[in-house]
């Protein structure tokens, strides 16, 4: 049965539907919906999207660019979209990011909603209002924070996910557990990816738990002045290697979390037993925990990270399972740590 919760942020509210059915889209949208999706999702879900006009974009992070947004906006002009139009991003994190950004700038802002089709998008990417595009190798360097009017999680859309994309989403779930929910961490240790894939209710509970956790953090700090930065656990190194080495987002973040745990251990604020538990859990969910990378190149990439201020990187480090802190690390110290640990 569909569940509905409305979260109020500083300037807008988002209604989140879980265990939803995309056929109910007209109930969530005022005005004319236009679907934005990608070629892979459209091929798998065309029968469910046929009732609405669709803009189909190329699939993949390499297309998360300003050029793709320009193409999308030109399509909106051709379709005579106006301020009564609601853009509906149906897809994974790339599509929700692009759609949210286009909606925020087209005619200085039109309504937007999301129907995420991956676990990663359901528990993280679609939630919280961040959207935008990459600039070359630099992740999400251009964008806005603007809340969607609705997010609808239709678990049936996950059935077509290839296994690597199923696994990919658990990186963000493990991230949430590491920074804020030790009990969820223990639940994850008791299960496997297949347990959640084969049990609708178990998966629904997990998705609801992660949505509530992320929304509570964003409500307290929508524009990332404080605790919202905790959601970047694993993302500093993760973003630096994701586009450079062509990794899936969850895989890059998993490697970044393992690296952050090693840095935390080196800086004496995370015990090796806790570090080992995090790394073991990532491996239990078939996520990578290491990568041979060019340390100088990654160090240079981090200098363009949005979490850097001057010569300081606001690095997210765990202290215990379920609790992380924002730790300022100098850029020179960070380069030294990269050399020592990797």
C-alpha positions as a LaTeX table, in Angstrom:
\begin{tabular}{lrrr}
\hline
Residue & $x$ (\AA) & $y$ (\AA) & $z$ (\AA) \\
\hline
Unk1 & 0.00 & 0.00 & 0.00 \\
Unk2 & 1.36 & 3.41 & $-0.96$ \\
Unk3 & 2.78 & 5.48 & 1.88 \\
Unk4 & 2.93 & 9.27 & 1.76 \\
Unk5 & 5.05 & 11.68 & 3.82 \\
Unk6 & 5.56 & 15.41 & 3.31 \\
Unk7 & 8.86 & 16.95 & 4.37 \\
Unk8 & 9.08 & 20.71 & 4.83 \\
Unk9 & 12.34 & 22.45 & 4.06 \\
Unk10 & 13.34 & 26.10 & 4.36 \\
Unk11 & 11.61 & 27.31 & 1.20 \\
Unk12 & 9.52 & 24.41 & $-0.10$ \\
Unk13 & 8.01 & 21.04 & 0.72 \\
Unk14 & 8.44 & 17.66 & $-0.94$ \\
Unk15 & 5.89 & 14.88 & $-0.76$ \\
Unk16 & 7.50 & 11.46 & $-0.92$ \\
Unk17 & 5.45 & 8.44 & $-1.97$ \\
Unk18 & 6.86 & 4.96 & $-1.34$ \\
Unk19 & 5.46 & 1.68 & $-2.60$ \\
Unk20 & 3.96 & 3.89 & $-5.29$ \\
Unk21 & 2.77 & 3.10 & $-8.81$ \\
Unk22 & 3.88 & 5.37 & $-11.66$ \\
Unk23 & 0.38 & 4.99 & $-13.13$ \\
Unk24 & $-0.72$ & 7.43 & $-10.37$ \\
Unk25 & 1.41 & 10.22 & $-11.88$ \\
Unk26 & $-1.63$ & 12.42 & $-12.74$ \\
Unk27 & $-2.47$ & 12.51 & $-9.02$ \\
Unk28 & 0.94 & 13.95 & $-8.17$ \\
Unk29 & 1.19 & 16.54 & $-10.92$ \\
Unk30 & $-0.73$ & 19.76 & $-11.39$ \\
Unk31 & $-0.66$ & 20.87 & $-14.99$ \\
Unk32 & 0.96 & 19.07 & $-17.90$ \\
Unk33 & 3.68 & 16.50 & $-17.14$ \\
Unk34 & 6.62 & 16.00 & $-19.46$ \\
Unk35 & 8.75 & 12.95 & $-18.73$ \\
Unk36 & 12.54 & 13.19 & $-18.90$ \\
Unk37 & 14.26 & 9.82 & $-19.00$ \\
Unk38 & 17.17 & 8.05 & $-20.63$ \\
Unk39 & 17.44 & 5.50 & $-23.40$ \\
Unk40 & 17.94 & 2.53 & $-21.09$ \\
Unk41 & 15.00 & 3.32 & $-18.81$ \\
Unk42 & 12.78 & 4.13 & $-21.78$ \\
Unk43 & 13.60 & 0.80 & $-23.43$ \\
Unk44 & 12.74 & $-1.09$ & $-20.24$ \\
Unk45 & 9.69 & 0.95 & $-19.18$ \\
Unk46 & 8.19 & 2.30 & $-22.42$ \\
Unk47 & 4.90 & 0.53 & $-21.76$ \\
Unk48 & 4.57 & 2.44 & $-18.47$ \\
Unk49 & 5.57 & 5.81 & $-19.93$ \\
Unk50 & 3.48 & 5.73 & $-23.11$ \\
Unk51 & 0.69 & 7.87 & $-21.65$ \\
Unk52 & 2.83 & 11.03 & $-21.41$ \\
Unk53 & 5.11 & 13.07 & $-23.67$ \\
Unk54 & 8.72 & 11.99 & $-23.18$ \\
Unk55 & 12.14 & 13.48 & $-23.75$ \\
Unk56 & 14.68 & 10.67 & $-24.00$ \\
Unk57 & 18.31 & 11.49 & $-23.28$ \\
Unk58 & 21.47 & 9.43 & $-23.75$ \\
Unk59 & 22.28 & 7.28 & $-20.71$ \\
Unk60 & 25.36 & 7.62 & $-18.55$ \\
Unk61 & 27.36 & 10.01 & $-16.39$ \\
Unk62 & 29.32 & 11.17 & $-19.45$ \\
Unk63 & 26.15 & 12.89 & $-20.65$ \\
Unk64 & 25.56 & 14.79 & $-17.40$ \\
Unk65 & 26.72 & 18.01 & $-19.00$ \\
Unk66 & 25.59 & 21.52 & $-19.84$ \\
Unk67 & 25.26 & 20.43 & $-23.47$ \\
Unk68 & 22.66 & 17.83 & $-22.48$ \\
Unk69 & 20.76 & 20.46 & $-20.50$ \\
Unk70 & 20.81 & 22.78 & $-23.54$ \\
Unk71 & 19.41 & 19.94 & $-25.66$ \\
Unk72 & 16.71 & 19.26 & $-23.08$ \\
Unk73 & 15.71 & 22.91 & $-22.92$ \\
Unk74 & 15.52 & 23.11 & $-26.71$ \\
Unk75 & 13.16 & 20.14 & $-26.61$ \\
Unk76 & 11.01 & 21.93 & $-24.02$ \\
Unk77 & 10.80 & 24.98 & $-26.27$ \\
Unk78 & 9.78 & 22.78 & $-29.22$ \\
Unk79 & 7.08 & 21.18 & $-27.05$ \\
Unk80 & 5.86 & 24.64 & $-25.96$ \\
Unk81 & 6.44 & 23.85 & $-22.29$ \\
Unk82 & 5.43 & 26.72 & $-20.03$ \\
Unk83 & 5.23 & 27.48 & $-16.32$ \\
Unk84 & 2.27 & 25.15 & $-15.93$ \\
Unk85 & 4.44 & 22.24 & $-17.12$ \\
Unk86 & 5.87 & 19.84 & $-14.57$ \\
Unk87 & 9.10 & 18.11 & $-15.53$ \\
Unk88 & 9.19 & 14.55 & $-14.22$ \\
Unk89 & 12.61 & 12.89 & $-14.11$ \\
Unk90 & 12.20 & 9.12 & $-14.45$ \\
Unk91 & 15.55 & 7.44 & $-14.01$ \\
Unk92 & 18.63 & 7.19 & $-11.85$ \\
Unk93 & 20.70 & 9.93 & $-10.28$ \\
Unk94 & 21.98 & 11.33 & $-13.58$ \\
Unk95 & 18.44 & 11.89 & $-14.84$ \\
Unk96 & 17.15 & 13.37 & $-11.56$ \\
Unk97 & 20.16 & 15.72 & $-11.40$ \\
Unk98 & 19.74 & 16.89 & $-15.00$ \\
Unk99 & 15.96 & 17.21 & $-14.75$ \\
Unk100 & 16.08 & 19.12 & $-11.48$ \\
Unk101 & 18.67 & 21.52 & $-12.86$ \\
Unk102 & 16.80 & 22.12 & $-16.12$ \\
Unk103 & 13.55 & 22.74 & $-14.22$ \\
Unk104 & 15.31 & 25.24 & $-11.94$ \\
Unk105 & 16.52 & 27.40 & $-14.84$ \\
Unk106 & 13.87 & 26.97 & $-17.58$ \\
Unk107 & 11.67 & 30.07 & $-17.51$ \\
Unk108 & 13.45 & 30.85 & $-14.21$ \\
Unk109 & 11.89 & 27.80 & $-12.62$ \\
Unk110 & 9.07 & 25.36 & $-13.35$ \\
Unk111 & 7.70 & 22.54 & $-11.16$ \\
Unk112 & 9.63 & 19.29 & $-11.00$ \\
Unk113 & 9.14 & 15.81 & $-9.56$ \\
Unk114 & 11.09 & 12.58 & $-9.64$ \\
Unk115 & 10.31 & 8.90 & $-10.15$ \\
Unk116 & 13.66 & 7.29 & $-9.29$ \\
Unk117 & 14.35 & 3.94 & $-10.93$ \\
Unk118 & 17.44 & 2.86 & $-8.98$ \\
Unk119 & 18.03 & 2.19 & $-5.30$ \\
Unk120 & 20.74 & 4.84 & $-5.28$ \\
Unk121 & 18.33 & 7.47 & $-6.58$ \\
Unk122 & 15.53 & 6.37 & $-4.21$ \\
Unk123 & 17.62 & 6.63 & $-1.06$ \\
Unk124 & 19.94 & 9.48 & $-1.99$ \\
Unk125 & 20.25 & 11.18 & $-5.39$ \\
Unk126 & 16.59 & 12.21 & $-5.79$ \\
Unk127 & 16.31 & 13.48 & $-2.21$ \\
Unk128 & 17.37 & 16.83 & $-0.82$ \\
Unk129 & 17.15 & 19.20 & $-3.77$ \\
Unk130 & 20.73 & 19.02 & $-5.08$ \\
Unk131 & 20.92 & 18.94 & $-8.85$ \\
Unk132 & 23.30 & 19.95 & $-11.56$ \\
Unk133 & 25.89 & 18.78 & $-14.06$ \\
Unk134 & 29.55 & 17.87 & $-14.23$ \\
Unk135 & 32.22 & 20.08 & $-15.75$ \\
Unk136 & 34.65 & 17.75 & $-17.45$ \\
Unk137 & 36.02 & 15.43 & $-14.79$ \\
Unk138 & 34.70 & 17.61 & $-11.96$ \\
Unk139 & 31.53 & 16.20 & $-10.42$ \\
Unk140 & 28.50 & 18.43 & $-9.86$ \\
Unk141 & 30.48 & 21.65 & $-10.15$ \\
Unk142 & 27.49 & 23.49 & $-11.64$ \\
Unk143 & 24.03 & 23.30 & $-10.11$ \\
Unk144 & 21.42 & 24.53 & $-7.67$ \\
Unk145 & 19.61 & 23.40 & $-4.54$ \\
Unk146 & 15.86 & 23.32 & $-5.22$ \\
Unk147 & 13.42 & 20.84 & $-3.75$ \\
Unk148 & 11.21 & 18.69 & $-6.03$ \\
Unk149 & 7.48 & 18.89 & $-5.49$ \\
Unk150 & 7.27 & 15.11 & $-5.20$ \\
Unk151 & 9.33 & 11.94 & $-5.28$ \\
Unk152 & 7.57 & 8.65 & $-6.04$ \\
Unk153 & 9.35 & 5.35 & $-5.40$ \\
Unk154 & 7.81 & 2.59 & $-7.51$ \\
Unk155 & 9.67 & $-0.55$ & $-6.46$ \\
Unk156 & 8.47 & $-2.42$ & $-9.54$ \\
Unk157 & 10.81 & $-0.23$ & $-11.62$ \\
Unk158 & 13.76 & $-1.86$ & $-9.86$ \\
Unk159 & 13.00 & $-5.25$ & $-11.39$ \\
Unk160 & 14.85 & $-4.44$ & $-14.60$ \\
Unk161 & 18.01 & $-3.27$ & $-12.83$ \\
Unk162 & 21.15 & $-5.21$ & $-13.72$ \\
Unk163 & 22.92 & $-6.64$ & $-10.68$ \\
Unk164 & 25.77 & $-4.10$ & $-10.75$ \\
Unk165 & 23.26 & $-1.25$ & $-10.50$ \\
Unk166 & 21.41 & $-3.05$ & $-7.69$ \\
Unk167 & 24.67 & $-3.36$ & $-5.76$ \\
Unk168 & 25.64 & 0.22 & $-6.64$ \\
Unk169 & 22.82 & 1.67 & $-4.55$ \\
Unk170 & 23.87 & 0.00 & $-1.33$ \\
Unk171 & 26.96 & 2.22 & $-1.08$ \\
Unk172 & 24.80 & 5.20 & $-0.16$ \\
Unk173 & 22.77 & 3.08 & 2.28 \\
Unk174 & 25.96 & 1.95 & 4.01 \\
Unk175 & 27.10 & 5.58 & 4.04 \\
Unk176 & 23.95 & 6.60 & 5.90 \\
Unk177 & 24.43 & 3.80 & 8.40 \\
Unk178 & 28.06 & 4.78 & 9.01 \\
Unk179 & 27.35 & 8.44 & 9.70 \\
Unk180 & 24.03 & 8.35 & 11.56 \\
Unk181 & 22.44 & 4.92 & 12.16 \\
Unk182 & 24.39 & 2.19 & 13.97 \\
Unk183 & 21.26 & 0.05 & 14.24 \\
Unk184 & 20.82 & 0.06 & 10.47 \\
Unk185 & 24.48 & $-0.88$ & 10.12 \\
Unk186 & 23.79 & $-3.96$ & 12.25 \\
Unk187 & 20.72 & $-4.83$ & 10.17 \\
Unk188 & 22.80 & $-4.65$ & 7.02 \\
Unk189 & 25.39 & $-6.95$ & 8.58 \\
Unk190 & 22.65 & $-9.56$ & 9.09 \\
Unk191 & 21.55 & $-9.53$ & 5.44 \\
Unk192 & 22.86 & $-9.67$ & 1.89 \\
Unk193 & 21.90 & $-7.80$ & $-1.31$ \\
Unk194 & 19.83 & $-10.79$ & $-2.41$ \\
Unk195 & 17.81 & $-10.73$ & 0.82 \\
Unk196 & 16.57 & $-7.25$ & $-0.08$ \\
Unk197 & 16.07 & $-8.08$ & $-3.74$ \\
Unk198 & 13.88 & $-11.06$ & $-2.88$ \\
Unk199 & 11.84 & $-9.49$ & $-0.06$ \\
Unk200 & 9.63 & $-6.54$ & $-1.02$ \\
Unk201 & 8.73 & $-5.59$ & 2.56 \\
Unk202 & 12.33 & $-5.76$ & 3.78 \\
Unk203 & 13.45 & $-3.52$ & 0.92 \\
Unk204 & 10.59 & $-1.08$ & 1.47 \\
Unk205 & 11.51 & $-0.75$ & 5.15 \\
Unk206 & 15.13 & $-0.06$ & 4.22 \\
Unk207 & 14.21 & 2.57 & 1.62 \\
Unk208 & 11.82 & 4.31 & 4.03 \\
Unk209 & 14.48 & 4.33 & 6.75 \\
Unk210 & 17.05 & 5.92 & 4.44 \\
Unk211 & 14.64 & 8.52 & 3.09 \\
Unk212 & 13.72 & 9.59 & 6.63 \\
Unk213 & 17.38 & 9.77 & 7.66 \\
Unk214 & 18.47 & 11.89 & 4.72 \\
Unk215 & 15.44 & 14.19 & 4.92 \\
Unk216 & 16.03 & 14.81 & 8.63 \\
Unk217 & 19.61 & 15.93 & 7.91 \\
Unk218 & 18.57 & 18.13 & 4.99 \\
Unk219 & 15.76 & 19.73 & 7.02 \\
Unk220 & 18.31 & 20.81 & 9.62 \\
Unk221 & 20.84 & 22.09 & 7.07 \\
Unk222 & 19.38 & 22.43 & 3.58 \\
Unk223 & 22.20 & 24.49 & 2.11 \\
Unk224 & 25.11 & 22.50 & 3.54 \\
Unk225 & 26.50 & 24.93 & 6.09 \\
Unk226 & 26.88 & 22.27 & 8.77 \\
Unk227 & 25.73 & 18.68 & 9.29 \\
Unk228 & 24.58 & 18.13 & 5.71 \\
Unk229 & 28.28 & 17.89 & 4.92 \\
Unk230 & 28.22 & 14.53 & 6.73 \\
Unk231 & 26.38 & 13.12 & 3.72 \\
Unk232 & 29.64 & 13.60 & 1.80 \\
Unk233 & 31.29 & 10.70 & 3.66 \\
Unk234 & 33.34 & 8.89 & 1.03 \\
Unk235 & 32.63 & 11.51 & $-1.61$ \\
Unk236 & 35.82 & 13.58 & $-1.53$ \\
Unk237 & 38.07 & 10.83 & $-2.85$ \\
Unk238 & 35.06 & 9.11 & $-4.44$ \\
Unk239 & 34.25 & 12.06 & $-6.67$ \\
Unk240 & 37.91 & 12.50 & $-7.55$ \\
Unk241 & 38.14 & 8.97 & $-8.93$ \\
Unk242 & 34.62 & 8.46 & $-10.30$ \\
Unk243 & 34.84 & 10.23 & $-13.63$ \\
Unk244 & 38.61 & 9.89 & $-13.93$ \\
Unk245 & 38.43 & 6.10 & $-13.85$ \\
Unk246 & 34.92 & 5.62 & $-15.26$ \\
Unk247 & 33.47 & 4.07 & $-12.09$ \\
Unk248 & 29.86 & 3.70 & $-11.08$ \\
Unk249 & 28.99 & 6.28 & $-8.43$ \\
Unk250 & 28.38 & 3.73 & $-5.69$ \\
Unk251 & 31.61 & 1.92 & $-6.48$ \\
Unk252 & 33.60 & 5.16 & $-6.29$ \\
Unk253 & 31.92 & 6.15 & $-3.01$ \\
Unk254 & 32.60 & 2.71 & $-1.55$ \\
Unk255 & 36.31 & 3.11 & $-2.31$ \\
Unk256 & 36.13 & 6.64 & $-0.88$ \\
Unk257 & 34.52 & 5.41 & 2.35 \\
Unk258 & 37.15 & 2.71 & 2.80 \\
Unk259 & 39.83 & 5.37 & 2.21 \\
Unk260 & 38.21 & 7.74 & 4.71 \\
Unk261 & 38.15 & 4.96 & 7.31 \\
Unk262 & 41.87 & 4.38 & 6.79 \\
Unk263 & 42.56 & 8.11 & 7.09 \\
Unk264 & 40.46 & 8.24 & 10.28 \\
Unk265 & 42.43 & 5.34 & 11.72 \\
Unk266 & 45.71 & 7.06 & 10.81 \\
Unk267 & 44.54 & 10.23 & 12.57 \\
Unk268 & 43.67 & 8.26 & 15.71 \\
Unk269 & 39.94 & 8.86 & 15.84 \\
Unk270 & 38.67 & 5.52 & 14.50 \\
Unk271 & 39.58 & 2.11 & 15.85 \\
Unk272 & 40.84 & $-0.56$ & 13.48 \\
Unk273 & 38.03 & $-2.93$ & 14.53 \\
Unk274 & 35.43 & $-0.37$ & 13.41 \\
Unk275 & 37.34 & 0.29 & 10.18 \\
Unk276 & 37.43 & $-3.45$ & 9.52 \\
Unk277 & 33.65 & $-3.71$ & 10.10 \\
Unk278 & 32.96 & $-0.98$ & 7.54 \\
Unk279 & 35.25 & $-2.54$ & 4.95 \\
Unk280 & 33.78 & $-6.01$ & 5.61 \\
Unk281 & 30.25 & $-4.65$ & 5.15 \\
Unk282 & 31.16 & $-3.00$ & 1.85 \\
Unk283 & 32.63 & $-6.28$ & 0.66 \\
Unk284 & 29.55 & $-8.18$ & 1.89 \\
Unk285 & 27.52 & $-6.03$ & $-0.50$ \\
Unk286 & 30.01 & $-6.77$ & $-3.32$ \\
Unk287 & 31.36 & $-3.22$ & $-3.41$ \\
Unk288 & 35.03 & $-2.41$ & $-4.13$ \\
Unk289 & 37.20 & $-1.05$ & $-1.32$ \\
Unk290 & 40.45 & $-0.23$ & $-3.10$ \\
Unk291 & 41.80 & 1.08 & $-6.37$ \\
Unk292 & 45.26 & 1.75 & $-7.70$ \\
Unk293 & 45.13 & 5.41 & $-8.65$ \\
Unk294 & 47.41 & 8.30 & $-9.50$ \\
Unk295 & 47.85 & 10.03 & $-6.13$ \\
Unk296 & 48.98 & 13.34 & $-7.61$ \\
Unk297 & 46.05 & 13.45 & $-10.02$ \\
Unk298 & 43.54 & 12.63 & $-7.26$ \\
Unk299 & 45.15 & 15.24 & $-5.01$ \\
Unk300 & 44.80 & 17.82 & $-7.77$ \\
Unk301 & 41.17 & 16.84 & $-8.36$ \\
Unk302 & 40.37 & 17.27 & $-4.66$ \\
Unk303 & 41.62 & 20.86 & $-4.85$ \\
Unk304 & 38.55 & 21.60 & $-7.02$ \\
Unk305 & 36.17 & 19.82 & $-4.66$ \\
Unk306 & 33.25 & 21.95 & $-3.41$ \\
Unk307 & 34.10 & 20.95 & 0.16 \\
Unk308 & 37.45 & 22.77 & $-0.02$ \\
Unk309 & 37.81 & 26.26 & 1.43 \\
Unk310 & 41.16 & 27.82 & 0.72 \\
Unk311 & 43.81 & 25.33 & 1.82 \\
Unk312 & 41.36 & 23.35 & 3.97 \\
Unk313 & 39.30 & 20.33 & 2.94 \\
Unk314 & 36.25 & 19.65 & 5.12 \\
Unk315 & 36.73 & 15.89 & 5.24 \\
Unk316 & 34.10 & 13.55 & 6.71 \\
Unk317 & 35.65 & 10.99 & 9.03 \\
Unk318 & 33.94 & 8.33 & 11.16 \\
Unk319 & 34.54 & 8.25 & 14.92 \\
Unk320 & 32.37 & 5.24 & 15.70 \\
Unk321 & 29.91 & 3.17 & 13.70 \\
Unk322 & 26.89 & 5.46 & 13.33 \\
Unk323 & 28.74 & 8.70 & 14.08 \\
Unk324 & 30.94 & 10.83 & 11.84 \\
Unk325 & 32.49 & 14.26 & 12.19 \\
Unk326 & 33.56 & 17.07 & 9.88 \\
Unk327 & 37.34 & 17.30 & 10.16 \\
Unk328 & 39.36 & 20.10 & 8.53 \\
Unk329 & 42.46 & 18.73 & 6.82 \\
Unk330 & 45.03 & 20.90 & 5.09 \\
Unk331 & 45.62 & 20.16 & 1.44 \\
Unk332 & 49.32 & 19.41 & 2.05 \\
Unk333 & 48.40 & 17.08 & 4.92 \\
Unk334 & 45.86 & 15.36 & 2.69 \\
Unk335 & 48.49 & 14.74 & 0.01 \\
Unk336 & 50.79 & 13.29 & 2.69 \\
Unk337 & 48.00 & 11.00 & 3.92 \\
Unk338 & 47.36 & 9.77 & 0.40 \\
Unk339 & 51.03 & 8.84 & 0.09 \\
Unk340 & 51.19 & 7.18 & 3.53 \\
Unk341 & 48.00 & 5.14 & 3.30 \\
Unk342 & 47.87 & 4.16 & $-0.35$ \\
\hline
\end{tabular}
